[in-house]
Amino acid sequence: MLSALMNSSSYRPDRRRFLGAILAGGFAAPAVSSAHYPLDPKGDGFDLNEATITDLQDRMKAGTATARTLTEKYLARIEAIDRNGPTLRSVIERNPDTLALADLLDKERKEKGPRGPLHGIPVLVKDNIDTADKMATTAGSLALVGARPTKDAAIVARLRQAGAVILGKTNLSEWANARCSYSTSGWSGRGGLTKNPYALDRNPCGSSSGSGVAVAANLCAIAIGTETDGSITAPASVNGIVGVKPTVGLVSRSGIIPISHSQDTAGPMARTVRDAAILLSILAGIDPADPATADAEGHISPDYTQFLDAHGLIAARIGVARNFFGFHDGMDKLANAALGVLTKLGATLIDTTDLPKPDAFSAAETTVFHYEMKAGLNAYLSRLAPGAKVKTLKDVIAFNEKNSDQEMPYFGQDSLVKMEAKGPLTSYEYQEALAKCRRLARTEGLDAVLVKHKLDAVVAATMGPACQTDLVLGDRWLGGDLISLAAVAGYPHITVPMGFLFGLPVGLSFVGRAWSEPTLFSLAYAFEQATRARKPPRFLPTVNLQ
C-alpha cells in the first residue's frame, strides 16, 4: 500500500510540474547520483555538503556561485537521494518557480547588493505553513490537496523579504502528528513515509520529520519546522542537527495550520547553531494577526548571532535535570560525558530533581490540545479560498473515512474524533486543564527551579535515539521529558548534537525561562564549538551494531 501511495496521482503531478519548470528555465533534469549507498564515511563528493549560510554567502560574494547555481545543486540532490537512491521522501513538493526566483535575486544582488544573510539562500518550509504560490499547503493530508491559502504565512513573508529562495515544502507527520494517538511519525497520506538518513529503517521522529531529514541530508541550507510538543527538537535530535523551539510568541503563527495556540511555534532547523541564530533573527517579530506576539515586545533581537560566544559557559549556572535521566544506560553515559564538557568550559552544574515529569500534566495537555485544535482548525479551514474540499474539522473526519484506504491504511483518527466532541474554549474542562499545565510547567516547574538555584538554563539529553519505524504498532520513544516540559511551559529550547549511540545521533537540550534565547544561544554555541559532535549521515540500511 505504501509504494502505491508513493506513486499515486496526488504525487505524480508535482514531479511532472517540477521537471517541466526546470527544463523551461534552461536547466536539464538532474541526473541520478552515481554514489553507492551506504556512503563512504568521507561522503559522496557533493560540494555543498555541510555548507553553512556564511559559506554560501562567501561563494556568492566571490562569484563562484549564484543563487541559481546553489538552487540547481540542491534540486539535483533532492532528485538524487530524496526521490531516488535512499529515497528519503523528506520533500513533499518542490517549488516550480524556484529557479525564476533565484534568477531575480541574482539580478538584484548584482544591481543593488544583497538584502542580508539569507539573500539567495535555499530554504525548505514545512507543509503546514502557508505559501500563496503554486505550491500546496496540506499538512500532509489529501483532504487539503487543491485548497489554497489566500496569502503567505507571516514567517514566509519574512523569508521572502529577506531574499531566501524557497525550494519547496517538507513532508511531515500528517496533521502535525495530531490525528491519531498511535501514529507513526514521518508518514502522511500525501507524502508517504520519510526515512531517517542515519539508518533507513529508523524513524525520523516528530511532525517536522521532513525538515529534520532534509537538513541532515544536506538537501537545503536550512529549514523551518513547527513544534507543539517536540516536533522541532525531537527530529533535530534524532537526525543530528540543531533545533530551536522559541518562546511562544517570539515567532508569528499566522498562516500555520494550528494545533494549540498556547504551545504552537515555528522555529529554525539547521546544521549549526550559528545558522539557527541567523534564521531566528529573520523569523522573530511582532505580527498583529497573532496576538501572542505582542508579549514579545522588548524581547526580540534583530541579530541573535551577537550572542554566540565560544566562552559562553564560563561562570554559567546550569541545572541538571537528574530525574530525567535513567531511561537508558547508554544515553546516561553520553549525557554525563556532555556534562563533563560543560564543567570543563567553566559552567557550574547544580543537580535538581524538582522538575515535574510529563506524567503530571500529560492528560491536561491532551485536553488543551483537543479544545484548541478544534477551535483553531475550524477557523483556519474557514479562511481557505473557495473550492477547498473541507471547511471544518468535521469535514476532515468525513473525508478520512471516505478515503480510508489512502488516509488510514496504518492508523486511524481517534484524536480528531475526540477533538470534534469538545465544546468551546469557554468550557470549564478546558480552562481548568490550561491552568494546570501552566501551573505545573511554569510556576511550580521551570520558573521555580530556575529561580531557586539561580540558573541560566536546565539541561538533559533531548531524547533517546531513533526507534525503528513500525507501521503496525506505531512509535516507541525513550526519554523526552525536558522536551515536553519546555513545550507546555511555552519556554525556549535549543537542542545541539551531543554524540552517537550505535551510530544514531542524539542531542543535548538547553531550556531556559521565557525570552532567554540570547542566553541559550550562548550556552549552546559554546558546547557545539567544543564538541563538534555532528557527523553527516551515511544512509545505512540499518544500524551497525558492530
C-alpha positions in Angstrom: 0.0 0.0 0.0 2.8 2.4 0.8 4.5 2.1 -2.6 1.1 2.6 -4.2 0.7 5.8 -2.3 4.2 7.0 -3.3 3.2 6.6 -7.0 -0.4 7.9 -6.6 -1.8 10.6 -8.8 -1.5 13.0 -5.9 2.3 12.7 -6.1 3.0 12.4 -9.9 1.7 15.9 -11.0 4.2 17.6 -8.7 7.1 15.7 -10.2 6.0 16.5 -13.8 5.4 20.1 -12.9 8.8 20.3 -11.3 10.7 18.8 -14.3 8.8 20.9 -16.7 9.6 24.1 -14.8 13.3 23.4 -14.6 13.5 22.4 -18.2 11.7 25.6 -19.2 14.2 27.5 -17.1 17.1 26.1 -19.1 18.3 23.6 -16.5 18.4 20.0 -17.6 16.7 17.4 -15.4 19.3 16.4 -12.8 20.9 13.0 -13.3 20.6 10.5 -10.6 23.7 10.4 -8.5 26.1 7.6 -9.2 27.0 7.3 -5.5 26.6 4.0 -3.8 24.7 3.7 -0.6 25.6 3.4 2.2 28.1 6.2 1.6 31.8 6.0 2.4 32.4 8.0 5.7 34.1 10.6 3.6 30.8 11.3 1.8 29.6 11.4 -1.8 31.5 14.4 -3.2 28.5 16.8 -3.1 30.2 20.1 -3.0 27.6 21.7 -0.7 27.8 19.1 2.0 27.7 20.8 5.4 27.9 24.2 3.8 26.8 27.0 6.2 24.9 30.2 5.3 28.2 32.0 5.7 29.9 29.5 3.3 27.2 30.0 0.7 27.3 33.8 1.0 31.1 33.8 0.7 30.8 31.8 -2.6 28.2 34.2 -4.0 30.3 37.2 -2.9 33.4 35.7 -4.6 31.4 35.0 -7.8 32.0 31.2 -7.6 28.3 30.6 -7.0 24.9 32.3 -7.6 21.5 31.8 -6.0 20.6 29.9 -9.2 23.6 27.5 -9.1 23.0 26.8 -5.4 19.4 26.1 -6.1 20.2 23.8 -9.0 22.6 21.8 -6.9 20.1 21.4 -4.1 17.3 20.4 -6.5 19.6 17.9 -8.1 20.5 16.4 -4.7 16.8 16.2 -3.8 16.2 14.3 -7.1 19.2 12.0 -6.4 18.7 11.0 -2.8 15.2 12.1 -1.8 13.4 10.8 -4.9 16.0 8.1 -5.8 18.9 6.4 -4.1 18.0 6.1 -0.4 14.6 7.6 -1.3 14.2 9.7 1.9 10.9 11.2 1.0 11.6 14.3 3.1 10.4 16.8 0.5 6.7 16.6 -0.3 6.7 19.2 -3.1 9.3 21.3 -4.9 8.6 24.9 -5.9 8.1 25.2 -9.6 9.1 28.9 -9.5 12.3 28.4 -7.5 14.8 28.9 -10.4 13.0 32.0 -11.6 13.0 33.4 -8.1 16.8 32.6 -7.8 17.4 34.5 -11.1 15.6 37.6 -9.8 17.6 37.5 -6.6 20.9 37.2 -8.5 19.9 40.2 -10.7 19.1 42.2 -7.5 22.4 41.2 -5.9 24.3 42.4 -9.0 22.4 45.7 -9.2 21.9 46.6 -5.5 23.8 44.1 -3.4 22.5 41.5 -1.0 19.5 42.2 1.3 21.1 40.4 4.1 22.4 37.0 5.2 19.6 35.0 3.7 19.8 36.6 0.2 19.8 33.7 -2.3 19.9 31.0 0.4 17.8 27.9 -0.4 15.3 27.1 2.3 12.7 24.3 2.8 9.5 25.0 4.6 7.2 22.5 6.4 4.0 21.7 4.6 1.7 23.1 7.3 3.0 26.6 6.6 1.0 28.7 4.1 2.7 29.8 0.8 0.5 31.8 -1.5 2.2 30.5 -4.6 1.9 27.4 -6.9 2.7 25.0 -4.0 0.0 23.4 -1.8 -0.3 23.6 1.9 -1.8 20.4 3.1 -0.3 19.3 6.5 0.3 16.0 4.5 -3.4 15.4 4.2 -5.1 14.5 0.9 -8.1 16.5 2.3 -6.3 19.7 1.6 -4.9 18.9 -1.8 -6.3 21.6 -4.1 -7.1 24.0 -1.2 -5.2 27.3 -1.5 -4.3 29.8 1.3 -5.1 33.4 0.4 -1.7 34.8 1.5 1.7 33.7 2.8 2.2 32.9 6.4 3.8 35.7 8.2 7.1 33.9 8.5 7.1 33.0 4.8 6.6 36.7 4.1 9.6 37.4 6.3 11.7 34.8 4.4 10.8 36.3 1.1 11.6 39.8 2.3 15.0 38.6 3.5 15.7 37.2 0.0 15.5 33.5 0.8 14.9 31.0 -2.0 12.0 28.7 -1.0 12.9 25.4 -2.6 9.8 23.6 -1.6 7.8 22.0 1.2 8.8 19.2 3.6 6.9 16.1 4.4 5.6 15.7 8.0 3.6 13.5 10.3 0.1 14.2 8.9 -1.8 16.9 10.7 1.4 17.5 12.7 1.0 14.1 14.4 -2.3 15.1 15.9 -4.6 12.8 14.0 -4.1 9.6 16.0 -2.8 8.5 19.4 -0.8 5.6 18.0 0.6 7.1 14.8 3.9 6.5 13.0 5.9 9.7 12.8 7.1 10.9 9.4 4.1 9.4 7.5 1.4 11.3 5.7 -1.2 10.4 3.2 0.1 12.8 0.7 3.8 12.3 1.2 4.2 8.7 2.3 7.0 7.7 4.7 10.1 9.8 5.5 13.2 7.8 6.4 15.9 8.6 8.9 19.1 9.2 6.9 21.4 7.6 9.5 19.6 4.2 9.3 16.9 4.0 6.7 14.7 1.6 8.7 14.7 4.0 11.7 12.1 6.7 12.3 12.8 10.5 11.6 10.6 11.4 14.6 8.3 14.3 15.3 5.9 16.1 13.0 8.8 18.2 11.5 10.4 14.9 10.3 10.9 16.1 6.7 12.6 19.3 7.7 14.9 17.5 10.1 15.9 14.9 7.5 16.3 17.4 4.7 18.7 19.5 6.8 20.6 16.4 8.0 21.0 15.0 4.4 22.1 18.4 3.0 19.1 18.8 0.8 18.9 22.5 1.7 20.9 25.1 3.6 18.3 25.5 6.4 14.7 24.6 7.0 11.6 25.7 9.0 9.8 23.4 11.4 6.9 23.8 13.8 6.5 22.5 17.3 3.7 22.0 19.7 5.4 19.4 21.8 8.7 18.1 20.4 8.1 18.5 16.7 11.2 20.6 16.2 13.5 19.4 18.9 12.8 15.7 18.7 13.5 15.3 14.9 16.5 17.6 15.3 17.9 15.3 18.0 17.4 12.0 16.1 18.6 13.5 12.8 21.8 15.0 14.2 21.1 18.7 13.7 20.4 21.9 15.7 16.7 22.7 16.5 15.4 25.8 18.1 11.9 26.0 19.7 11.5 29.7 20.5 9.4 31.1 23.4 5.8 31.0 22.3 5.1 34.5 20.8 8.5 35.3 19.6 7.6 34.0 16.1 4.2 34.5 14.5 1.9 31.5 13.9 -0.5 33.3 11.5 -0.8 31.2 8.4 0.4 28.0 10.1 -2.2 25.1 10.3 -2.8 25.1 14.1 -2.8 22.6 16.9 -2.5 24.6 20.1 -2.4 28.4 20.3 -0.9 28.1 23.8 2.0 25.9 22.7 2.5 26.2 18.9 5.5 27.9 17.4 7.7 27.7 14.3 11.4 27.6 14.5 14.8 27.0 12.8 16.3 23.7 11.9 19.9 23.9 10.9 23.3 22.1 10.9 25.0 24.7 13.1 23.9 27.0 16.0 25.1 30.0 14.0 22.8 29.2 11.1 19.9 28.7 13.5 20.6 32.1 15.1 20.7 33.7 11.7 17.4 32.2 10.8 15.7 33.1 14.0 16.8 36.7 13.5 14.7 36.7 10.4 11.7 34.8 11.8 11.2 36.7 15.1 8.9 39.6 15.0 5.6 41.1 16.2 2.5 40.3 14.0 -0.9 41.9 14.6 -2.5 38.8 13.2 -1.0 36.7 16.1 -1.9 38.3 19.4 0.7 36.1 21.2 3.5 38.1 19.6 2.5 41.3 21.5 4.2 39.7 24.5 7.5 39.7 22.6 7.7 43.5 22.6 11.2 44.3 24.0 12.4 40.7 23.8 13.3 40.5 20.1 16.8 40.7 18.9 17.5 41.8 15.3 20.6 39.6 15.3 20.9 36.6 17.5 24.4 35.8 16.2 25.7 38.6 18.5 25.2 36.2 21.5 27.3 33.4 20.1 30.3 33.1 22.4 32.7 30.2 22.4 33.4 31.1 26.1 29.7 31.4 26.9 29.7 28.7 29.5 32.2 30.4 31.8 30.5 31.2 35.1 27.2 29.9 33.8 24.9 28.1 36.3 23.4 25.1 34.7 20.7 22.9 36.3 21.0 19.2 35.5 17.5 17.5 35.4 18.6 14.3 37.1 15.1 12.9 37.3 15.0 13.0 33.5 18.0 10.6 33.4 17.8 6.8 33.8 15.8 5.8 30.7 18.8 4.2 29.0 22.3 3.4 30.3 24.0 4.4 27.0 22.2 7.7 27.0 23.2 8.4 30.6 26.8 7.7 29.7 26.7 10.2 26.7 24.9 12.8 28.8 27.3 12.6 31.7 30.2 13.0 29.2 28.5 16.1 27.9 28.1 17.4 31.4 31.9 17.0 31.8 32.4 19.2 28.8 30.1 21.9 30.4 32.2 21.8 33.6 35.5 21.9 31.7 34.2 25.0 29.8 33.6 26.8 33.1 30.0 26.1 34.0 28.8 25.3 37.5 26.4 22.3 37.5 23.6 22.0 40.0 21.7 18.8 40.2 17.9 19.0 40.6 15.1 16.5 40.8 12.4 19.2 41.4 11.2 19.4 37.8 7.8 17.7 37.2 7.7 14.7 34.9 5.3 14.9 31.9 3.0 12.3 33.5 1.9 15.1 35.9 0.4 17.2 33.2 0.1 14.9 30.0 -3.7 14.3 30.4 -4.3 18.0 30.9 -2.1 18.9 27.9 -4.1 16.5 25.7 -7.3 18.1 26.8 -5.9 21.5 25.9 -4.9 20.2 22.5 -8.3 18.8 21.8 -10.1 22.0 22.6 -7.6 24.3 20.9 -7.1 22.4 17.7 -10.8 22.1 17.1 -11.2 25.9 17.5 -8.1 26.7 15.6 -8.5 24.3 12.8 -12.1 25.3 12.2 -11.0 29.0 12.0 -8.1 28.1 9.6 -10.2 26.0 7.3 -13.0 28.6 7.1 -10.5 31.1 5.6 -9.4 28.9 2.7 -10.1 30.0 -0.8 -13.4 28.7 -2.3 -13.1 25.2 -3.7 -11.5 23.6 -0.7 -12.8 20.1 -0.1 -13.0 20.6 3.7 -14.1 23.7 5.7 -14.4 22.2 9.2 -12.8 19.5 11.4 -16.0 17.5 10.9 -15.4 17.6 7.1 -11.8 16.4 7.6 -13.0 13.4 9.7 -15.6 12.6 7.0 -13.0 12.9 4.2 -10.7 10.5 6.0 -13.5 7.9 6.5 -14.5 8.2 2.8 -10.8 7.8 1.7 -9.6 5.5 4.4 -7.7 3.2 2.0 -5.3 6.1 1.3 -5.6 8.2 4.5 -5.9 5.5 7.2 -4.1 2.3 6.0 -1.9 2.1 9.1 -3.5 4.2 11.9 -6.8 5.9 12.4 -8.1 9.3 13.6 -9.2 8.8 17.2 -7.6 12.1 18.3 -9.6 14.1 15.6 -12.8 12.4 16.7 -12.2 13.3 20.3 -11.5 16.9 19.3 -14.7 17.2 17.4 -16.6 16.1 20.6 -15.2 19.0 22.6 -17.1 22.3 23.3 -16.0 25.9 23.1 -12.9 27.4 24.7 -15.1 28.8 27.4 -15.6 25.3 28.8 -14.6 24.7 32.4 -12.8 21.5 31.5 -10.5 23.4 29.1 -9.9 26.4 31.4 -9.0 24.0 34.3 -6.6 21.9 32.1 -4.9 25.0 30.7 -4.4 26.4 34.2 -3.0 23.1 35.4 -0.5 22.9 32.6 0.8 26.5 33.2 1.0 26.0 37.0 2.9 22.7 36.8 5.2 23.6 33.9 5.8 27.2 34.6 5.1 28.4 38.2 5.9 25.2 40.1 8.2 23.8 37.4 10.8 25.7 35.4 10.2 29.1 37.0 10.6 27.7 40.5 13.7 25.7 39.8 15.4 28.4 37.7 14.8 31.0 40.4 15.6 28.7 43.4 19.0 27.7 42.1 19.7 31.0 40.2 20.1 29.1 37.0 20.8 30.3 33.4 19.3 27.1 32.0 18.4 23.5 32.6 20.0 20.6 30.6 19.3 16.9 29.9 19.6 14.6 27.0 17.0 15.6 24.5 15.6 12.1 24.0 16.8 8.6 23.1 18.0 7.6 19.6 15.6 6.9 16.7 13.3 3.9 17.1 12.7 1.5 14.2 9.8 2.6 12.0 6.8 0.4 12.8 3.6 0.9 10.7 1.9 -1.8 12.7 2.3 -0.6 16.3 3.4 3.0 15.8 6.2 4.9 17.5 8.2 3.8 20.6 10.3 6.5 22.0 12.5 6.8 25.1 13.1 10.0 27.1 12.0 13.4 26.0 10.8 14.7 29.4 12.5 18.1 29.1 11.1 18.5 25.6 7.5 18.3 26.9 8.2 20.4 30.0 9.5 23.3 27.8 6.7 22.9 25.3 3.9 23.0 27.9 5.5 26.0 29.6 5.9 27.7 26.2 9.6 28.4 27.0 12.6 28.3 24.7 14.6 25.1 24.0 17.7 24.5 21.9 19.0 21.0 21.1 22.5 20.5 19.8 24.2 17.3 18.6 25.8 15.5 21.6 27.0 12.2 20.2 26.0 8.9 18.8 24.6 5.6 20.2 25.2 2.7 17.8 25.7 5.3 15.0 22.4 7.1 15.7 22.7 10.8 16.7 21.3 12.2 19.9 21.1 15.8 21.2 21.7 17.8 24.4 18.9 20.2 25.4 19.2 23.6 26.8 16.0 25.1 28.3 15.5 28.5 29.9 13.0 31.0 31.1 10.7 32.9 28.7 12.6 35.1 26.2 16.0 33.7 27.2 17.0 32.8 23.7 20.2 35.0 23.9 21.5 33.1 26.9 20.6 29.7 25.3 22.4 30.5 22.1 25.5 31.5 24.0 25.5 28.2 26.0 24.6 26.0 23.1 27.2 27.6 20.8 30.0 27.1 23.4 29.1 23.5 23.7 28.9 23.0 20.0 32.2 24.6 19.3 33.9 22.5 22.0 32.4 19.1 20.8 31.8 19.4 17.1 29.6 16.3 17.5 27.7 16.5 14.3 28.6 14.0 11.6 26.7 13.8 8.3 24.6 10.7 7.6 25.7 7.7 5.5 22.3 6.3 4.6 22.9 2.9 6.1 20.1 0.4 5.5 20.0 -0.4 9.3 22.0 0.2 12.4 25.5 -1.2 12.5 25.8 -3.0 15.9 29.4 -4.0 15.5 
